[in-house]
Structures are given as C-alpha cells and as structure tokens.
C-alpha cells in the first residue's frame, strides 16, 4: 500500500525543474463579447488576434479581434467540431484548430481543422496509439508538423505527433514523442482550490520564428528554447517559468511577432469579461541562466570521512530514502491529486458535448 501511495506521490508532484522569471504582466484590453466566454485558444498575426471558444454553434468558428479586444469579424468552416481547445497560426497564414478536448475519455478519434487565408478548410482525424486522452495544447514546429500535448491530472503531460502526412480521407495515427513533467507552483488562480491545477497543460504556442515553444497551465507559462527545430527534444528540456497569476481559468496563450507573450482566460463564473495580458519580450527569456560553478567535495563525493552524506545518513540510506524519521512520504499530494481529479470530472460534466 505504501509503495502504491509513494508512486502516486511521485507522478503527481512532477519532476522537471524550471527556473522562474518574474517579468511584468500587463493588461492590454478586455474581451466582452459573449461568443468568447469560454475562450480556449489564441493566435496573433500582429495586427489582429484570432480566438476560439470551446463551445460552438455547429460549425468551426474563429473570432477575429483588433488590439482593443473588439471582435471585427468571424471566420467559419462547415465542419461540426466536438471540443476545440487550442488554436495555432502557421507561417503561411493557415489557422489550425485543435479539436482535441475529451474530458470524459469517450472519443475514438480527435481532429485538427485547418482554414487557409483564402477560406479553404480541411478536417484531419487522428488516433492515439495508447488509448484516449484529453488534450488542450497544440504546437506547430518549424516545419509545420502539429504536436498535441495532453492534459494529465496525474503524471506527465504526453506529446504526440502524426506518424506521417495528414490524410483527410482516413484517420492518421499519432506517435508519442515525449513527455513534459511540471511541478506544482504557488501561483494563485485556476478553477479549483488545489495546487495540482497549476501543473495541468491548458494551451500552447510557438514564437513566429519557431525558436521558442510555450506551454501554459491555469496559472503559469513555460518557455522552451527550440534552437535546432526539434520540438519533441526541446520539450524534454528544463523550461523557464513565467507566472500568470489570478486568471480564473487560463487556457489561451499566443506569441506576437515581436516575441511578446499573450495570455487570456475564460470568463469567470460571475464575470462578464476576460482580460488579455502581455509579457513583453518573453521569447528572449527562454535562454536558461548560466550555470554556477560549485567546488567538488574534497574526497571526490558528497560523503564525509565516515562514509555518510552531509545529513548524517550513510550513502546507501541517502540514495534509497531509508533511515528517515519522518514516517514516509507526505500524503498531501495524494489528497490534492484526488481533489483535482474530482474537480476535472465536474468540469467535464459541465462541458459535455453532443457526440464522440
């Protein structure tokens, strides 16, 4: 039993470190249009923003906003989406909609919808290799290959990409190419009173030059440098964390062409607006800090002359975790994990859709 609890603690807590930047997060403008009350995806061309709601009216809809947050027009396509959760803008101007939400784990396929600058649209269905997943983040690498990042209440977020060219006539299999492990944080915000929501991936974006990837949670953004175009490899690296505090249900994230990071939330339960916020120069933060030089221990390892580690335990005890007087691992991550799973089930029921 204790071994099972320890395993749950480890997968719930996350493992990949991230050093935190603390840049200014400024309010840009306020969205009042109710067509975006469940704002889930955002993209920017510079002069205009593109946004999607994760509810729909029986067709693909992209709202186009000016930089005062006013909806100026709506782009539509005839497909009937299930649960659109993210939006990406390709270098050629094509909009990619991630129809990947699956709170109830009921879908046999997920989908990507594309709309070209001239209005042509396409639907591509995808299948996971290992069962159903809920996913709210889409990233397009420098070559235009889509990567889907899942939203996992327990364990690491998983990264998938198509095994080959997308086929509008038949589902394209996905392959898992990585995972992203994020720790919980103390950044306030999110839909539930649990720190576990601070590590759930709710959106993604790529800088316009393809050299920085961003994933967000309800409360923080994580920036990954992609110097060589290998997005799957980059997502295995240690990211830079940028807190985005006090967003009630933060799911939307995008880069302006100049590297400014944009974020926005769904409308809060009692609110009638959502604020678009900006972190100027965020793309330049993706370079990790210079490593510090630490003198090596005088005897070649971190044990003292009696063969013990600095905390008085033997080397074997320190490595295995034995000899602790704390009675074993803390149980609060287990409780938090259970709470967030229940909360997400509640959110899934609230957002139920018509068909798989």
Buried (B, 14 or more C-beta within 10 A) or exposed (E): EEEEBBEBBEBBBBEBEBEEBEBEBEEBBEBBBEBBBBBBBBBBBEEBBBBBBBBBEEEBBBBBBEBEBEBEEEBEBEBBBBBBBBBBBBEEEBBBBBBBBBBBEEBEBBBBBBBBEEEEBBBBBBBBEEEBBBBBBBBBBBEEBBBBBBBBBBBBBBBBBBEEEBEEEEBBEBBBBBBBBBBBBEBEBBBBEBBBBBBBBBBBBBBBEBBBBBBBBBBBBBBBBBEEEEBBBBBBBEBBBBBBBBBBBBBBBBBBEEBBBBBBBBBBEEEEBBBBBBBBEBBEBBEBEEEEEEEEEEEEEEBEEEEBBEEEBBBEBBEEEEEEEEEEBEEEBBEBBBBBBEBBEEEBEEBEBEEE
